Each structure stands twice: as structure tokens, then as C-alpha cells.
Amino acid sequence: MDIKDTITLTYEDLEHLRIDKYLASLEVPELYSRTLIESLIGEGKVQVNQENVKKNFKLSNNDIITVELPEPEPTGITPQNIPLDIIFEDEHLAIINKPAGLVVHPGIGNRDNTLVNGLVYHFANNLSDGSQDLRPGIVHRLDKDTSGLLIVAKTNRAQSKLQTMFQNKEITKFYRAIVVGHPKEHEGTIESFIEKVPNNPRKMRVSDKGKWSITHWKVIKYYHFFSYLNINLETGRTHQIRIHFQSKNIPILGDTVYNSVEASAAMLPSHNKKALLSLLNNKLSYQALHAFSLGFEHPITGQALYFEAPLPDYFENTLKWLEFNFAYEDE
């Protein structure tokens, strides 16, 4: 592998510190995680006084340390001029307001016209390696038909720290959603395991095994046969919100994967079905689910950050439709 750069350091301390712990303590942007440091040591890319060492090697005062940094692997992703709604950007990260209908990253049979293609076009090489292949900059994701806020990492150091922050639940995410029906309580929590549906990896389900998932919610407003919710994710599993509310028989309005148009209409009295069918077939193009806000400390600077993304037009128009057709008269 070609070498991008070499870092040279002089250890100046009488304490005999392990080489891996010392490198991790430096906060050098290129050495963004303990995992990377251990990998470089194992590959012989870290030398002390021109000799290869193991990760538990203990340093002595005035030791000369050299670290070879590998050239980033090419992404193989076609840059495409896809418009991006950039809410915030600095040298470490960006906050994107993703529109509904846009897939986040390339996958099997879908290599182009994704958010990642747009990120590569707009940010060029100023993106992290990403969480997996073909996902530069991607720290977390949203479903295709879910709109709202996404964090994009521009450096591997930011990527590593953001992933740790997600794992430690240090990033607060709130969603807005409209569901068909009323929850049994005004607010509450849904907890369950979630797993892939056998023989259909594109769908998920509540199960007695899989990944533990926690969703908090509170009703913003009730309508006849519908509810407008504020949702806080404690975990971020695939399709978590959609699965959790479908399991409580209050599915996300417009989510045709987990609740068909006909099934939604069947939840309303016959004289109200026509209005709902008109909405779902002609006006609400996507599911009524929007990643509304993000709050976290900047992974590099420590600055407190908070962002909100306004509801998209189709979501706002659906709320107006509810006000016109299903509002409670005494409000």
C-alpha cells in the first residue's frame, strides 16, 4: 500500500508508557482511534528508533517514533451533482437536511443517485472513510422515505468520535410523526428486540431476539383517528420507529411497507375512508416521519450544537389536512 505521509515524534517523558496508549493520548487527527493505532502497529507501520514494536512496547525518554499513514482507498463512487441542504459545516463535520425519497448510500442494484454520490461531488476528498465500504462520511442513516437531519463526518477522527458518541447515547435525536390511531397513553416508551424478517432482509419485525430497541414518544396533538407525535430515539435500529408503532397498531401514516393504504383506510369509519384514500393516493408522497432535531457536543471542539430542520411541505400540508378534516371541534 502506498504511503500517504509519515509522522515523526520524540517521546519526552521519564514514565515508561506503552506505545499504543501514548499514541492514543496525543489526539493526532490522523490517529483517530485505538483500533487504527493497533492495526498500524500490527502491520509494522509504527517504529521506535527504526525498529518494529508490539502494541505493549514501553517507551523510554528520547525514543524516536515514526508512524506511516496509508493512502486512503478509492471510494469507487461516482460524484453526482445532487442538491444538498447543508444546515451546518466546518472542517470536521456537516449537518444535512435529507429530503424524503433520497437513499442515503449505494447498495446492491443502487449505485447512483444517493446522498453519498452528492456528498462525494460537493465535498470531494473531504469526507471520512465512513462506517462501511461505499459509505464515505456516513455516521448514521435515515430510511429512503424519511426526511430530516443527518450528521456527515468529514474526517476519520470525527467519524470515530461520533460513532462512540452514538454508542454512548450522547447524541439526542427527535423525530416528528403522524400515526393512524391514538396511543393508549399521552406519552410512553416502547421497548423490544428487533430482527430481520426471515426470507425478507428488507423488512424488520418485533421479536424475542435480535437487537434491543428503545423508543420514547409524546403526543403533540390528537385528531379524530390520528395523532401527531414527538419521538425520541434512545437506540437507532433499522426501521425502529416504523416497526415499534406498527407493533402497537398505530402505524406511521403513509408507510406502505408496514401498513398498506387499504389497511390504513380500514382503521377509519367508512364515511371517512374517501378523504384518507385521497390523501394517500394524491397528496402524501412519503411516510409522515421527519428527523426534526439533533443535539450533541462537537466531537472535536466540544462546542454544544443543536439543529432543527423544518417540516417538509408535504408534512405541513398533511397537518393542515388533518386540521380541516379531523380536528376536534372544542379546540
C-alpha positions in Angstrom: 0.0 0.0 0.0 1.3 3.4 -0.9 2.3 5.7 1.9 0.5 9.0 2.2 2.6 10.6 5.0 4.9 9.9 7.9 4.6 11.3 11.4 7.8 11.6 13.4 7.6 12.1 17.2 10.1 12.3 20.1 9.0 10.8 23.3 9.9 13.1 26.2 8.9 11.6 29.5 10.6 9.5 32.2 7.5 7.4 32.6 7.7 4.2 30.5 4.3 4.4 28.7 3.0 1.8 26.3 3.3 2.9 22.7 -0.4 2.3 21.9 -1.6 4.3 24.9 0.9 7.1 24.1 -0.2 7.4 20.5 -3.9 7.4 21.5 -3.3 10.1 24.1 -1.9 12.5 21.6 -5.2 13.4 19.8 -3.4 13.4 16.5 -6.2 13.7 13.8 -4.6 11.0 11.6 -4.5 8.6 14.6 -8.2 8.9 15.2 -8.9 5.6 17.1 -7.2 3.0 19.2 -8.3 0.4 16.7 -6.4 2.2 13.9 -3.3 2.6 16.0 -3.2 -1.1 16.9 -3.7 -2.0 13.2 -0.8 0.2 12.2 1.4 -1.3 14.9 0.4 -4.9 13.7 1.3 -4.0 10.1 4.7 -2.7 11.1 3.8 0.9 10.3 4.9 2.1 13.7 8.6 2.0 14.6 10.6 3.1 17.6 14.2 4.0 16.8 13.7 2.4 13.4 12.6 -0.9 14.7 9.2 -2.5 14.6 7.4 -2.9 18.0 4.4 -4.5 19.5 1.5 -2.5 21.0 2.6 -3.2 24.6 6.1 -1.8 23.9 7.1 0.6 26.7 8.7 3.8 25.6 11.8 5.5 27.1 12.8 9.1 27.2 14.1 10.5 23.8 12.8 7.5 21.8 12.1 8.4 18.2 8.7 7.2 16.9 7.7 7.1 13.3 4.2 6.3 12.0 3.5 5.6 8.4 0.0 6.6 7.3 -1.6 4.6 4.4 -3.1 6.2 1.4 -6.9 6.3 1.6 -8.6 3.7 -0.5 -10.5 5.0 -3.5 -14.3 5.0 -2.9 -15.4 3.8 -6.4 -18.4 6.2 -6.1 -19.5 8.4 -8.9 -19.8 12.0 -7.9 -23.2 13.4 -8.9 -24.4 17.0 -8.6 -27.3 16.2 -6.2 -28.5 19.3 -4.4 -27.7 19.3 -0.7 -29.4 21.3 2.0 -26.4 21.9 4.2 -27.6 23.2 7.7 -24.1 23.5 9.1 -20.5 22.8 8.0 -17.0 23.1 9.4 -13.7 21.3 8.7 -14.8 18.3 10.8 -18.4 17.6 10.0 -21.6 18.7 8.2 -25.3 18.6 9.0 -27.5 17.7 6.1 -31.3 18.1 5.8 -32.1 15.0 3.7 -35.2 15.1 1.6 -37.6 12.2 1.6 -37.1 9.9 -1.4 -33.3 10.1 -1.4 -31.4 6.9 -0.5 -28.5 7.6 1.9 -25.8 5.3 0.4 -25.2 3.0 -2.5 -26.2 -0.6 -2.2 -26.9 -3.7 -4.3 -28.6 -2.6 -7.5 -28.5 1.0 -6.5 -25.1 2.6 -7.1 -26.1 6.0 -8.2 -28.3 9.0 -7.2 -27.8 8.5 -3.5 -26.9 11.1 -0.8 -23.3 9.7 -0.8 -23.0 10.4 -4.5 -23.9 14.0 -3.7 -21.5 14.2 -0.8 -18.6 13.0 -2.9 -19.5 15.6 -5.5 -19.8 18.5 -3.0 -17.0 17.6 -0.5 -14.6 15.7 -2.8 -12.0 14.1 -0.7 -13.0 15.9 2.5 -15.0 13.0 3.8 -14.3 10.3 6.3 -13.9 6.7 5.2 -17.3 6.0 6.6 -18.9 3.2 8.6 -18.6 0.7 5.8 -17.5 0.4 2.2 -19.2 2.8 -0.2 -20.3 5.0 2.7 -17.8 7.9 3.0 -18.9 10.4 5.5 -21.9 8.3 6.8 -22.1 8.0 10.6 -25.8 7.1 10.8 -28.6 6.8 8.3 -32.3 7.6 7.6 -34.7 5.4 5.6 -35.3 6.5 2.0 -38.7 7.9 2.6 -37.8 9.6 5.9 -36.7 13.2 5.7 -34.6 15.2 8.1 -31.2 15.7 9.8 -28.1 13.6 9.3 -24.6 14.1 10.6 -21.8 13.7 8.0 -18.2 13.1 9.1 -15.5 14.9 7.1 -12.5 13.3 8.9 -11.8 9.9 10.3 -11.2 11.4 13.7 -14.6 13.0 13.7 -16.1 9.7 12.4 -14.6 7.6 15.2 -15.7 10.0 17.9 -19.2 10.4 16.6 -19.6 6.6 16.4 -18.6 6.4 20.1 -21.0 9.2 20.9 -23.9 7.3 19.3 -22.9 4.2 21.1 -22.8 6.0 24.4 -26.2 7.7 23.7 -24.6 11.2 23.8 -26.5 12.4 20.7 -30.1 13.4 21.1 -32.4 12.8 18.2 -36.1 13.8 18.0 -38.5 12.9 15.2 -42.0 14.2 14.3 -44.5 11.6 13.1 -48.2 11.3 12.3 -49.7 7.9 13.2 -53.1 6.4 12.3 -55.0 5.9 15.6 -54.4 7.0 19.2 -51.8 5.7 21.6 -53.2 4.3 24.9 -51.3 6.9 26.9 -50.4 10.5 26.3 -46.7 9.6 26.4 -44.6 6.5 26.9 -41.8 4.2 25.8 -41.7 1.2 23.5 -39.0 -1.4 24.2 -38.4 -4.6 22.2 -36.0 -6.7 20.3 -36.0 -6.1 16.5 -34.8 -8.6 13.9 -34.9 -9.1 10.2 -37.9 -10.8 8.8 -36.8 -14.3 7.6 -36.5 -14.6 3.8 -37.1 -10.8 3.5 -34.0 -8.9 4.7 -35.5 -5.6 3.6 -38.1 -5.8 6.4 -37.8 -5.9 10.2 -40.1 -7.0 13.0 -40.5 -7.0 16.7 -39.2 -10.3 18.1 -38.0 -12.1 21.2 -34.4 -11.9 19.8 -32.3 -9.5 17.8 -31.2 -6.0 18.8 -32.7 -4.3 21.8 -34.5 -1.1 20.8 -36.0 1.8 22.8 -38.3 4.5 21.5 -39.8 7.3 23.7 -42.8 9.3 22.4 -45.2 12.0 23.4 -48.4 13.2 21.8 -48.2 16.8 20.4 -51.8 16.8 19.3 -54.8 14.4 18.8 -57.1 14.4 15.8 -60.0 12.2 15.1 -58.4 8.8 14.2 -54.9 10.3 14.1 -52.1 11.5 16.4 -49.2 13.9 15.9 -46.2 12.7 17.9 -42.8 13.8 19.1 -40.4 10.9 19.2 -37.0 10.5 20.9 -34.8 7.5 19.9 -32.6 6.0 22.6 -31.4 3.4 20.1 -31.1 3.6 16.3 -32.1 0.3 14.7 -33.2 -0.2 11.2 -36.9 0.9 10.7 -37.2 1.2 14.5 -39.8 3.9 14.7 -41.9 2.3 12.0 -41.7 -1.2 13.5 -42.4 0.0 17.0 -45.6 1.9 16.2 -46.8 -0.7 13.8 -46.5 -3.3 16.6 -48.8 -1.1 18.7 -51.4 -0.9 15.9 -50.7 2.9 15.4 -48.7 2.8 12.2 -46.9 5.7 10.6 -49.2 7.5 8.2 -48.1 6.8 4.6 -45.8 3.9 5.5 -46.9 1.4 2.8 -44.2 -1.1 3.7 -45.5 -1.9 7.2 -49.1 -0.7 6.7 -50.8 -0.6 3.3 -53.1 2.1 2.1 -56.1 -0.3 2.4 -55.1 -1.3 5.9 -54.9 2.4 7.0 -58.3 3.1 5.4 -59.7 0.1 7.3 -58.9 1.7 10.6 -61.3 4.6 9.9 -65.2 4.6 9.7 -66.5 4.0 6.2 -67.6 7.7 5.7 -64.0 8.9 6.4 -62.2 6.5 4.2 -62.6 8.5 1.0 -60.7 11.5 2.5 -57.8 9.3 3.7 -57.6 7.5 0.4 -57.5 10.8 -1.4 -54.6 12.0 0.8 -52.5 8.8 0.5 -53.1 8.5 -3.3 -52.7 12.1 -4.3 -51.0 14.3 -1.7 -48.8 12.4 0.8 -46.0 11.1 -1.3 -43.9 9.8 1.6 -44.4 8.5 5.1 -45.1 11.2 7.7 -41.8 10.7 9.6 -39.2 13.5 9.9 -35.9 13.7 11.8 -36.6 17.0 13.3 -33.7 17.8 15.6 -30.2 16.9 16.7 -28.3 17.9 19.8 -24.7 17.0 20.7 -21.3 18.2 21.7 -19.0 18.8 18.8 -16.7 15.7 18.7 -13.5 17.8 18.2 -14.2 21.3 19.7 -16.6 20.3 22.5 -19.0 23.1 21.4 -22.7 22.5 22.2 -24.6 22.1 19.0 -28.3 22.0 18.3 -30.1 21.9 15.0 -33.7 21.8 13.8 -35.0 21.0 10.3 -38.4 22.5 9.4 -41.1 20.1 8.4 -41.2 19.4 4.6 -44.1 20.9 2.7 -45.9 17.5 2.3 -45.8 17.0 6.0 -47.1 20.5 6.8 -49.8 20.1 4.2 -50.9 16.8 5.8 -51.2 18.6 9.2 -53.3 21.3 7.5 -55.4 18.4 6.0 -55.9 16.9 9.5 -56.9 20.3 10.9 -59.5 20.7 8.1 -60.9 17.2 8.1 -60.3 15.7 11.6 -59.7 18.4 14.2 -61.7 18.2 17.4 -64.3 20.9 17.4 -63.8 22.0 21.0 -60.1 23.0 20.4 
